[in-house]
Structure formats: structure tokens, C-alpha cells
Amino acid sequence: MVAARSAATVMILRDRQGASGGGVDVFMLRRSSTMDFAPRMMVFPGGGVDRRDADPSLPWAGPSPAEWGRLLIADEATARELVVAAVREVFEECGVLLAGPDANTVVGDVSSPAWQAARQALLSRELSLAQMLIGRGLVLRSDLLRARAHWITPEFEPKRYDTRFFAALLPAGQIADDQTSEADHADWTDPVRLLKDYASGSALMLPPTVVCVEQVAAAASVAEFLATDAHMAPITPVLTPTGGAVVFRCTLPWSGPGWLAEQ
């Protein structure tokens, strides 16, 4: 069995624009067909923890790593790395930066050539997130994130991730973009429509993504979604033969003992 790599992924959300009935859109990527993990799948921005995510010099605001450890059911060092990886990956993959000059403000538009150069330096590992923030007099805003779920890739997979799912409201003035080499499509997504596409087979998602998209689809606003309770017990889908077919089956901790979901 391959060991699961620690990872973080983030649902970047916004209230639906111009919709009379409200609702929430989520920024999603469709992974390129050439990717060795989850090709062609619809996913949230995210990725594996980098060793430099543990840099203690990174300027930090909001709940401490110890507080995040309690939320994520992890030790302090792991929690710190996960939060930093979440912020770094979101900036690398869709140009959204959860940071500001102080604990009460957030940077605005970060789409200028100078910011794009910093983004590329992060991607190439020429620059760490700590170095980028320090160089610009910014602090990571951990309070802008909300912990949502903890999923672990099934044991039979050749590439596995131990992933914490987070959610965050798109900061005012910022623009999520499609400038990532890992996806052939990236844009704001109506979760209700995506679930219909998934049911028809025209969109592909892994079980963790399906469950998270269902939760976003049920929310009337971003504020409502971010205020709902999260259940951080780890979930691992397993392949289960049933009725002549093989399905993914997992126990969702918020639905009571023994409740099973088939995807």
C-alpha cells in the first residue's frame, strides 16, 4: 500500500451573481487528460504539502496552528503545513491570495504582471510562500479559511493523498483565473448544474468532490455555507461489490453510524 501524501484543497466560493433565488458558485478546474492523478476530473484548487510550507518565519494572522490542529484533528506542525499549503495552492492555481497587510485587511487585485511573476516563482519553487509574503509586507489570513472535510484516497490507488478540504469566500477585488497548466478548463461553476452533468456522465468527479459539491449546492449563500458545522473525521472510500457491480462506498460521519453513500 502506498503512503498517502498530506494535501490541501480549497473551495473558493462567491454568491451567485444576478440570480433571483440566490445560491453559491464554486471555482473549479477540470484536470488535463495527461495528469497522472485524476485526469479529466472536476476538482477544487489544491495540491500536496511542500516541505517549505513548514517555514516558521511565515507571517501569520488568525487562528494559530495549535487552534487549527484542534479543528483538523492533527498535530500543530501538520496543521500549519496544511493551512499554508491551502493558501499557496490557491494562489498558484487560480490567482486568489488569502493574505493582507494585517489581520483585518485583505489584498485586492493581484493580477498585475508583478504578482504573476511572484506566482510563477512559487510554481517553480524559486520562492516560498513565506518569502513572498515577507517581501511584500503581508500576513497569511488563516481566518479566511474554514475546515470542511478530511478525505483519504483509497488504499488500492497507486497515488494517494490525505487531504483536508477547506472553503473560503473570494476576497473583494480579486479575480480567480484559468492560468494553470494542470487544467484544460477552469471557471466558476454552478454546483446544481455540475451535479446534473455528473449524473448524466458528461462531467467526472471523485467521491469527495461529489459530496462537497452537493453541500455547496444546498446552500443559499456563502455566509450560510461557511457557518455550517464541519465534520473532520477521516473518510476513505472503498470498492464494494454490490448487485453484480462494483461501487465506491463510504461512511459519512455526519449522517449517523452505519450510513453509507454510494458513488
C-alpha positions in Angstrom: 0.0 0.0 0.0 1.3 3.4 -1.0 1.5 6.0 1.8 -0.9 8.9 1.4 0.7 12.3 0.9 -0.6 15.2 3.0 -2.5 17.7 0.9 -5.0 20.6 1.0 -7.7 21.7 -1.4 -10.0 24.8 -1.2 -13.5 25.6 -2.4 -13.3 29.2 -3.4 -16.9 30.5 -3.3 -18.9 33.5 -4.3 -22.6 34.3 -4.1 -24.3 33.8 -7.4 -24.4 37.0 -9.4 -27.7 38.1 -10.8 -29.6 35.0 -9.6 -33.0 35.9 -8.2 -33.1 32.8 -6.0 -29.6 33.2 -4.5 -27.2 30.3 -4.5 -23.4 29.8 -4.4 -20.9 29.3 -7.2 -17.6 27.5 -6.7 -14.4 27.8 -8.7 -13.4 24.5 -10.2 -10.8 23.1 -12.5 -11.0 20.2 -15.0 -7.7 18.4 -14.7 -5.9 17.8 -18.0 -6.2 14.3 -19.6 -2.4 13.9 -19.3 -2.3 14.2 -15.5 -1.3 11.0 -13.7 -3.8 11.5 -10.9 -7.5 12.1 -11.5 -7.3 13.0 -15.2 -10.3 14.8 -16.7 -11.9 15.1 -13.2 -13.5 18.3 -12.0 -11.7 19.4 -8.8 -11.1 22.3 -6.5 -7.7 24.1 -6.5 -5.3 22.3 -4.3 -2.3 20.0 -4.1 0.3 18.4 -1.9 2.1 19.9 1.0 5.6 21.2 0.2 8.4 20.9 2.7 8.8 24.8 2.8 5.2 25.1 3.9 6.6 24.4 7.4 8.7 27.6 7.4 8.2 29.1 10.9 9.1 32.6 9.6 5.9 32.9 7.6 3.8 35.8 8.9 0.5 34.5 10.3 -2.8 36.1 11.3 -6.0 34.4 12.5 -6.3 31.1 14.4 -2.9 29.7 15.5 -1.5 26.5 14.1 -2.4 24.9 17.5 -6.0 26.0 17.1 -6.0 24.7 13.6 -4.6 21.4 14.9 -7.7 21.0 17.1 -10.0 21.8 14.1 -8.3 19.5 11.7 -7.6 16.7 14.3 -3.9 17.0 13.6 -0.7 17.9 15.4 0.3 21.5 15.3 3.1 21.1 12.8 0.9 19.2 10.3 -2.0 21.7 10.7 0.4 24.6 10.0 1.6 22.9 6.8 -1.9 22.2 5.6 -3.1 25.8 6.1 -0.1 27.2 4.3 -0.4 24.6 1.5 -4.1 25.6 1.1 -3.2 29.3 0.7 -0.2 28.6 -1.5 -2.0 26.2 -3.9 -5.0 28.5 -4.3 -2.7 31.4 -5.4 -0.7 29.1 -7.7 -3.7 27.5 -9.4 -6.2 30.3 -9.7 -4.5 33.5 -8.6 -6.5 34.1 -5.4 -4.4 35.2 -2.4 -5.7 34.8 1.1 -3.4 37.4 2.7 -3.3 41.0 3.7 -1.2 43.8 5.2 -2.6 43.0 8.6 -5.0 40.8 10.5 -8.0 42.9 9.4 -7.4 43.6 5.7 -7.0 41.5 2.5 -5.1 42.4 -0.6 -7.2 43.4 -3.6 -6.5 42.7 -7.3 -3.3 40.5 -7.6 -3.4 40.1 -11.4 -0.7 42.6 -12.3 2.5 41.4 -14.1 4.5 41.7 -10.8 2.1 39.5 -9.0 2.0 37.0 -11.9 5.8 36.9 -11.7 5.6 36.0 -8.0 3.1 33.4 -8.8 5.4 31.8 -11.3 8.2 31.9 -8.9 6.1 30.0 -6.4 5.2 27.4 -9.0 8.9 26.9 -10.0 9.8 26.7 -6.3 12.2 29.6 -6.7 10.2 31.4 -4.0 8.4 30.0 -0.9 5.1 31.5 0.3 6.9 32.8 3.4 9.4 34.6 1.3 6.7 36.1 -1.0 4.6 37.4 1.9 7.6 38.8 3.9 8.9 40.5 0.7 5.5 42.3 0.3 4.8 43.0 4.0 1.8 40.7 4.1 0.5 38.1 6.6 -1.3 34.9 5.8 -5.0 35.3 6.8 -5.8 31.8 8.2 -9.2 33.2 9.5 -10.4 33.4 5.9 -10.4 29.6 5.7 -13.0 27.2 7.0 -12.2 23.5 7.5 -14.8 21.4 5.7 -13.8 17.7 5.4 -11.0 15.1 5.6 -10.7 12.5 2.8 -8.1 9.9 2.2 -7.5 8.2 -1.2 -8.5 4.5 -1.3 -5.7 2.1 -0.5 -5.6 0.4 -3.9 -4.7 3.6 -5.7 -1.0 3.9 -6.9 -1.0 7.6 -5.9 -2.7 8.6 -2.7 -3.5 11.8 -0.8 -4.5 12.5 2.8 -6.5 15.7 2.0 -8.1 18.3 4.2 -10.8 20.3 2.4 -11.2 24.0 3.1 -13.6 26.7 2.0 -13.2 30.5 1.6 -15.1 33.4 0.2 -13.4 35.1 -2.8 -11.8 38.3 -1.5 -13.3 41.5 -2.7 -11.4 42.9 -5.7 -9.7 39.6 -6.6 -10.3 37.6 -9.7 -10.0 33.8 -10.0 -8.4 32.9 -13.3 -7.6 29.9 -15.5 -3.9 30.3 -15.7 -2.8 26.9 -14.6 -1.0 24.2 -16.6 -2.7 21.4 -14.7 -6.2 22.0 -16.1 -7.7 22.4 -19.5 -10.7 24.3 -18.1 -11.1 26.5 -15.0 -14.1 28.7 -14.2 -16.9 29.5 -11.8 -19.3 26.6 -11.6 -23.0 26.3 -10.7 -22.9 23.2 -8.4 -26.5 22.2 -9.2 -25.7 22.1 -12.9 -22.5 20.3 -12.3 -24.3 17.6 -10.3 -26.7 17.1 -13.3 -23.8 16.8 -15.6 -22.2 14.3 -13.3 -25.4 12.2 -13.2 -25.6 12.2 -17.0 -21.9 11.2 -17.3 -20.8 14.4 -19.0 -18.7 15.5 -16.0 -16.4 13.4 -13.9 -15.8 13.8 -10.2 -14.3 11.7 -7.4 -16.5 10.9 -4.4 -15.1 13.6 -2.1 -15.7 16.3 -4.7 -19.3 15.0 -5.3 -20.1 15.2 -1.6 -18.6 18.7 -1.3 -20.4 20.0 -4.4 -23.7 18.6 -3.0 -23.2 20.6 0.2 -22.4 23.8 -1.7 -25.5 23.2 -3.9 -27.7 23.1 -0.8 -26.5 26.5 0.5 -28.4 29.7 -0.2 -25.4 31.9 0.4 -21.7 31.7 1.1 -22.3 33.0 4.6 -24.7 30.2 5.2 -22.3 27.6 3.9 -19.3 28.8 5.9 -21.4 28.9 9.0 -22.5 25.2 8.8 -20.7 22.7 11.0 -17.9 20.6 9.5 -17.1 17.0 10.4 -13.4 16.3 10.2 -13.3 12.6 10.9 -11.3 11.0 8.0 -13.3 9.3 5.2 -11.8 6.7 2.9 -14.0 5.3 0.0 -13.7 1.6 -0.5 -14.6 -0.5 -3.6 -17.5 -2.7 -2.7 -19.2 -5.4 -4.9 -22.9 -5.0 -4.9 -25.6 -6.4 -7.2 -23.2 -7.5 -9.9 -21.4 -4.2 -9.9 -18.5 -2.6 -8.0 -19.1 0.8 -6.4 -17.3 3.2 -4.1 -18.8 3.1 -0.7 -18.0 5.4 2.3 -19.3 6.2 5.7 -20.1 9.8 6.1 -19.6 10.8 9.8 -22.3 13.5 9.9 -25.0 11.1 8.8 -25.0 8.7 11.7 -23.4 5.3 12.4 -23.6 2.9 9.5 -25.0 5.4 6.9 -23.4 4.5 3.6 -23.0 6.6 0.4 -22.5 5.0 -3.0 -20.8 7.0 -5.7 
